[in-house]
Amino acid sequence: MKRLLLPIILLFTVNTLIAQVKQLKKVSSLQMARTVDDDMPGTRGAAVAWHPIQKKYFASMAGNQQYPLGIFDETGKRISKDDQNCLQDVRGLWFNPSKKAIMGNSFGEGGWFIYKLDEEGIVYKAETVFEGMNQPTGQSVGTYHSGLNQVIFLDIDSVYFYNSTTAVKEKSIFIHLGQKKKTTTAQSDAAPEEVMPDYYNNSTVVYTGVKGSELGLLNIDKKQIELYNIANGYMTTILGLPEESTVESSFNFAYCNNIYWLFNIEKRTWMGYK
């Protein structure tokens, strides 16, 4: 009887691990304005945020306040003009439900800002709400944790939590990169890395809102998105990306409206996967 139980247990374990892997498919795209031949086009995508009241996507380039900001309807059609700029040196973007507005963080000492919209839902102003360095590093990409009302940032293998109403850092958690709790070894207790392993996107963590799989990191080597439990930092789910998708070592990765976004630098397009 014991001999029969072992294969059954092993089969169950394998099936459980397989069930935790999901293959994503392309469901949407957001074509940014301008080409490489235009003035101030930008190269890398910074972030994508969804405004649930306006029913619009806000997608930004990273690197300069004069780079384009794209505003799109829910079908992915761009409704902003070619000359619509970011107005800030954007790194992260998110929707703040208490303010009912799109907010973001800038590079380095640029602080946090809020976008002011006109009657048509188009950005006409970026107003700074918190000045100074309110993030772990100059290049940190902020994303909103709706459950905790905090803005989170990735720095090497830790996620940092900042109060969204004060911009004050409150805590951090360690991420066990690529490790599932049931299969961890003594390496799990190793000291934090001094630099982010080069097979992960080093600038961005996303918040999914899925219990037990709240945090998402992009593994560029395996071309997959790994979801981690916010309570213990262990990986719980793997999301496979299509072979044709493009992955980058920094920026160009976002999540909003239940869609994972990857920026294709060559096509200057945010590709959405679900």
C-alpha distance (Angstrom), angle and dihedral (degrees) to the residues before:
residue distance angle dihedral
M1 . . .
K2 3.82 . .
R3 3.80 90.1 .
L4 3.80 89.8 56.6
L5 3.80 94.1 47.2
L6 3.81 95.2 58.1
P7 3.84 96.5 60.6
I8 3.80 89.7 44.9
I9 3.80 91.8 51.9
L10 3.82 91.7 46.8
L11 3.81 90.8 48.8
F12 3.79 91.0 49.9
T13 3.80 90.9 49.7
V14 3.81 92.6 50.2
N15 3.80 92.1 47.4
T16 3.80 90.3 49.3
L17 3.81 91.8 53.0
I18 3.80 91.4 46.9
A19 3.79 91.0 50.1
Q20 3.79 89.2 57.0
V21 3.81 91.8 62.0
K22 3.80 117.0 83.7
Q23 3.79 126.5 -176.6
L24 3.79 113.4 -136.1
K25 3.81 123.7 -143.3
K26 3.78 131.1 -156.0
V27 3.81 111.3 -99.7
S28 3.80 106.2 161.2
S29 3.80 146.8 6.5
L30 3.80 137.7 -154.9
Q31 3.80 115.8 -154.5
M32 3.79 111.3 -152.0
A33 3.80 121.8 -139.8
R34 3.83 124.2 -102.6
T35 3.78 132.0 25.0
V36 3.80 132.2 -116.9
D37 3.81 87.5 -92.8
D38 3.82 93.0 59.0
D39 3.78 126.6 86.8
M40 3.84 115.2 -87.4
P41 3.82 98.6 -5.7
G42 3.80 98.4 154.7
T43 3.80 125.1 -141.2
R44 3.81 110.4 -134.7
G45 3.77 129.1 50.3
A46 3.80 115.4 -123.5
A47 3.79 106.5 -169.2
V48 3.80 149.3 -35.4
A49 3.82 123.7 -137.4
W50 3.82 130.6 -175.9
H51 3.81 121.2 -139.9
P52 3.83 103.6 -153.3
I53 3.81 93.9 -166.8
Q54 3.79 97.1 47.0
K55 3.84 90.3 36.2
K56 3.79 89.1 -135.5
Y57 3.80 138.5 128.2
F58 3.80 120.1 -133.4
A59 3.81 112.9 -158.3
S60 3.79 124.5 -179.7
M61 3.77 139.9 -169.8
A62 3.81 120.2 -130.7
G63 3.77 126.5 -123.4
N64 3.80 112.4 43.3
Q65 3.80 140.0 32.3
Q66 3.82 89.0 -126.6
Y67 3.80 93.2 58.4
P68 3.83 116.1 106.0
L69 3.78 126.2 -81.9
G70 3.78 113.3 -159.3
I71 3.80 122.4 -151.7
F72 3.80 115.2 -166.0
D73 3.80 137.2 -179.0
E74 3.79 120.2 -122.5
T75 3.82 92.0 -87.3
G76 3.81 91.1 57.8
K77 3.81 96.2 -104.8
R78 3.80 111.9 144.2
I79 3.80 111.7 -123.6
S80 3.81 98.4 174.2
K81 3.81 121.2 89.2
D82 3.79 125.4 -106.2
D83 3.80 90.8 -106.3
Q84 3.81 95.1 54.9
N85 3.82 105.3 124.8
C86 3.81 132.9 -162.6
L87 3.84 91.1 -119.5
Q88 3.81 86.9 -154.5
D89 3.80 133.7 57.0
V90 3.80 88.4 -105.4
R91 3.79 125.9 -153.3
G92 3.82 104.8 155.6
L93 3.82 134.5 19.5
W94 3.80 130.8 -170.1
F95 3.80 142.7 159.1
N96 3.80 113.9 -109.3
P97 3.84 107.6 -153.7
S98 3.80 95.1 -163.1
K99 3.81 91.2 56.5
K100 3.80 93.3 31.7
A101 3.78 88.3 -136.4
I102 3.79 144.9 107.5
M103 3.79 112.1 -100.3
G104 3.77 133.0 178.7
N105 3.77 148.6 173.4
S106 3.79 126.1 -115.5
F107 3.77 133.4 -145.6
G108 3.82 116.6 -70.0
E109 3.79 113.8 -42.9
G110 3.81 92.5 3.9
G111 3.80 92.0 103.1
W112 3.79 130.3 -156.3
F113 3.80 123.4 -47.8
I114 3.79 142.4 -172.8
Y115 3.79 125.8 -138.0
K116 3.80 117.3 -128.2
L117 3.80 114.3 -148.7
D118 3.79 131.4 -154.3
E119 3.81 124.6 -136.5
E120 3.80 91.1 -79.1
G121 3.81 93.2 52.1
I122 3.80 94.6 -105.7
V123 3.81 121.5 139.1
Y124 3.79 114.3 -110.5
K125 3.80 100.3 161.4
A126 3.82 141.4 22.7
E127 3.79 109.3 -151.5
T128 3.82 119.5 -164.0
V129 3.81 111.7 -128.7
F130 3.83 101.0 171.9
E131 3.78 120.3 28.5
G132 3.79 126.3 -151.8
M133 3.78 136.5 20.9
N134 3.80 105.2 -24.5
Q135 3.82 96.9 159.5
P136 3.83 138.1 63.4
T137 3.83 97.2 -102.1
G138 3.77 138.2 8.3
Q139 3.81 92.0 -105.5
S140 3.83 97.3 44.1
V141 3.81 115.3 136.8
G142 3.80 113.1 -143.2
T143 3.78 125.0 -145.7
Y144 3.80 129.7 179.8
H145 3.80 123.9 -109.6
S146 3.80 101.2 -154.7
G147 3.81 94.6 -171.1
L148 3.80 94.4 57.3
N149 3.82 98.6 27.7
Q150 3.81 88.5 -124.8
V151 3.78 137.1 125.7
I152 3.79 113.9 -126.9
F153 3.80 131.1 -154.8
L154 3.80 135.9 -172.6
D155 3.80 120.7 -129.5
I156 3.81 114.4 174.4
D157 3.84 103.6 -56.1
S158 3.81 99.4 -18.2
V159 3.79 133.4 81.5
Y160 3.80 117.9 -141.8
F161 3.79 124.7 -152.8
Y162 3.81 122.1 -148.1
N163 3.80 125.6 -172.3
S164 3.80 105.9 -109.6
T165 3.81 93.7 -145.9
T166 3.82 97.5 47.4
A167 3.84 103.8 21.5
V168 3.83 88.4 -131.7
K169 3.81 119.7 143.0
E170 3.80 111.1 -115.8
K171 3.81 107.9 173.1
S172 3.79 147.5 -25.3
I173 3.80 136.4 -143.0
F174 3.79 131.0 -152.4
I175 3.82 118.1 -121.1
H176 3.82 117.8 -143.9
L177 3.79 95.1 -144.1
G178 3.79 112.5 -135.6
Q179 3.80 93.9 -11.8
K180 3.78 128.7 126.5
K181 3.77 114.4 -154.6
K182 3.81 95.3 -125.2
T183 3.79 93.4 54.6
T184 3.81 100.8 38.6
T185 3.80 122.8 127.1
A186 3.77 134.8 -164.0
Q187 3.80 86.8 -71.2
S188 3.79 87.4 76.4
D189 3.79 89.1 74.3
A190 3.79 93.8 51.9
A191 3.79 120.1 125.8
P192 3.83 116.8 -89.1
E193 3.79 116.6 -85.8
E194 3.80 118.4 -98.0
V195 3.79 90.4 -142.4
M196 3.79 132.4 19.6
P197 3.83 111.7 -95.7
D198 3.79 107.6 -103.2
Y199 3.80 92.8 -122.2
Y200 3.83 92.1 70.1
N201 3.78 131.1 69.1
N202 3.81 100.0 -104.8
S203 3.80 102.1 -157.9
T204 3.78 108.6 48.4
V205 3.79 141.1 60.6
V206 3.80 119.3 173.3
Y207 3.80 130.2 -151.5
T208 3.82 115.3 -136.7
G209 3.80 102.7 179.8
V210 3.82 89.1 -134.0
K211 3.81 110.1 135.4
G212 3.79 111.0 -115.7
S213 3.82 92.1 9.5
E214 3.78 100.4 57.9
L215 3.81 101.7 136.3
G216 3.79 126.2 60.4
L217 3.81 129.3 -161.8
L218 3.80 127.8 -178.1
N219 3.81 116.3 -125.0
I220 3.82 103.3 -159.1
D221 3.80 94.8 -175.6
K222 3.80 95.4 57.2
K223 3.81 93.0 29.1
Q224 3.78 93.6 -127.7
I225 3.78 140.4 119.2
E226 3.80 113.4 -124.0
L227 3.80 120.1 -154.3
Y228 3.80 120.3 -151.6
N229 3.79 134.6 -162.2
I230 3.79 108.6 -111.3
A231 3.82 90.9 -148.5
N232 3.81 97.7 60.7
G233 3.81 107.4 6.3
Y234 3.81 95.8 -119.6
M235 3.80 124.5 136.1
T236 3.79 115.3 -105.4
T237 3.80 106.6 167.3
I238 3.80 139.3 27.0
L239 3.80 121.6 -151.8
G240 3.78 113.6 -162.6
L241 3.80 118.7 -144.4
P242 3.81 125.3 -144.4
E243 3.79 114.6 -94.9
E244 3.80 91.5 -116.8
S245 3.81 93.9 55.5
T246 3.80 118.4 108.2
V247 3.81 122.9 -130.1
E248 3.79 127.9 -170.1
S249 3.81 134.5 -162.5
S250 3.81 93.4 -123.4
F251 3.84 136.8 20.9
N252 3.83 117.8 -13.3
F253 3.83 92.0 97.6
A254 3.82 129.3 99.7
Y255 3.80 145.1 145.7
C256 3.79 130.9 -147.3
N257 3.81 140.1 135.4
N258 3.84 88.9 24.4
I259 3.81 90.6 -62.0
Y260 3.81 129.9 114.0
W261 3.81 112.9 -138.6
L262 3.81 129.5 -153.9
F263 3.79 121.8 -177.7
N264 3.79 116.2 -132.7
I265 3.80 103.6 -149.6
E266 3.80 95.1 -164.3
K267 3.81 94.2 50.2
R268 3.84 93.4 34.6
T269 3.80 88.0 -133.9
W270 3.78 135.4 129.5
M271 3.81 106.4 -133.8
G272 3.80 116.4 -154.0
Y273 3.81 122.8 -146.2
K274 3.79 130.8 -172.4
